[in-house]
Amino acid sequence: MTNTTKIATLAGDGEFTAYRATPAGTPKVAIVVIQEIFGVNAGIRRKCDTLAEAGYLAIAPDLFWRLEPGIELDPDIKPEFDRALELMGKFDQDKGIADIEASIRAVRSELGDNAKVGVVGYCLGGRLAFMTAARTDVDASVGYYGVGIDGLLGEKHAIAHPVLLHVPEEDHFVDKDAQAAMHAGLDDHPKVTIYDYAGEDHGFATEFGERRSDASAKLADERTAKFFAENLA
C-alpha cells in the first residue's frame, strides 16, 4: 500500500511530506530512502515500493520542501536536469540531515523505540546517507554514487553503525582522485564497505531512464538487500 505522510521538523517549525510504501505484513523494520537532486520522483517512489515488497516500511521524505515542495524532475530532460542543479545549489544540507533524522524518529516512534531503521540514498542522497551515518543513530546506511564524500572524511570517526557505498569508477561527478581519497580514508574503517563498479557512471542504478546500467544496478541492489538483511534483522 502506498500513500503520503506528514512529518514534523525536529525544531517544530513546520512539517514536510514523505512518500510511504507499506508492506503486506506488519513491518518491524523501516528504511528511509533519500532522494537524488530530482526530488521524490517516480524512480525514488519505485525504490520505496521495492523495499516494501521485501517487507520493509519505506518512506522518502521531500527534502526540497523548503525550496519547492513536491517537485519531481526527469534527469533525461535537460531543462529539468538544469533545474535540479539549481535547486541543489540552494539546498541546505544540514537542514536536510535534520529532516532525515526527523524521518528516522517518526518511523521509530511508529514501529517501537527499539525498531531498527536504515537509510539508502542516491547521488545527493548518497552523500546525505554518509552524513546521516556520521551524525545520527541510524542503524545502517547505504550510499549510491555519493558526491563529495572525500570532503567528509573528517567525520568518519563518528560512524558507529555499518555503511555500504557503491562507487562507479567512471563517475563524472566524482573523479579518480576523489575515489582514491575515499578508499584511502575508509578502506580500514571497521564499519564501512566500498564496492567499485568498473566502467559505470553516475546514476547507473536509477530505476528508469538513460542512465541505468541494468547488470550493475541489479548487482548493487542485491548487495544492498543482503546488507540490510544482515544489519537490520
Summary of the structure (lengths in Angstrom):
residues: 233
radius of gyration: 16.2
end to end distance: 22.2
largest distance: 45.5
contacts: 822
relative contact order: 0.13
helix: 41%
strand: 21%
